[in-house]
Amino acid sequence: MPLATLISDIYEALTVSEVHAEAPPAEEQAEEAEEEEEEEPEDVFPALQEECAKTKECAPAKHHYDECVERVTAVEEAGETPKEDCVEEFFHLVHCTTQCAAPKLWAQLK
């Protein structure tokens, strides 16, 4: 019999067997359901950035960005490959609006 036991142990070790996960306790399932029900707070930062883009400090950057977008779009619509992109203008606009919106955002979060 020991030889048969040895062979069956080797067979079980070398073959793939099904693994069943344990079910989580009911309390954990209830906690997960509560977490799913919580609403995400609304992100006010994009609205603050849009508001700041209209201020006199950021208006020049917005104007340059809008002009660049118009130029690039016109070239693309003409079927040509644009020779410029608006990354630099976009960077300056985002920098300005972020500098303006950050203090307002922190004031709202306090």
ZIVEN-V101924 format. One record per pair of residues at least 12 apart in sequence whose C-alpha atoms are under 10 Angstrom apart, sorted by the first residue. I is the first residue (numbers start at 1). J is the second residue. If there is no record, write none. Layout:
i/j
I/J
I/J
//
This chain:
i/j
43/105
44/101
44/104
44/105
44/108
45/97
45/98
45/101
45/102
45/104
45/105
45/106
46/97
46/98
46/101
47/101
48/97
48/98
48/100
48/101
48/102
48/104
48/105
49/93
49/94
49/96
49/97
49/98
49/99
49/100
49/101
49/102
49/104
49/105
50/97
50/98
50/101
51/97
51/100
51/101
52/93
52/94
52/96
52/97
52/98
52/99
52/100
52/101
53/93
53/94
53/96
53/97
53/98
53/100
53/101
54/97
55/96
55/97
55/100
57/96
57/97
57/100
58/92
58/93
58/94
58/95
58/96
58/97
58/99
58/100
59/93
59/96
59/97
60/92
60/93
60/96
61/89
61/90
61/91
61/92
61/93
61/94
61/95
61/96
61/97
62/89
62/90
62/92
62/93
62/94
62/96
62/97
63/89
63/93
64/86
64/88
64/89
64/90
64/92
64/93
65/86
65/87
65/88
65/89
65/90
65/91
65/92
65/93
66/86
66/89
66/90
67/86
67/89
68/84
68/85
68/86
68/87
68/88
68/89
68/90
69/84
69/85
69/86
69/89
69/90
71/84
71/85
71/86
72/84
72/85
72/86
73/85
//
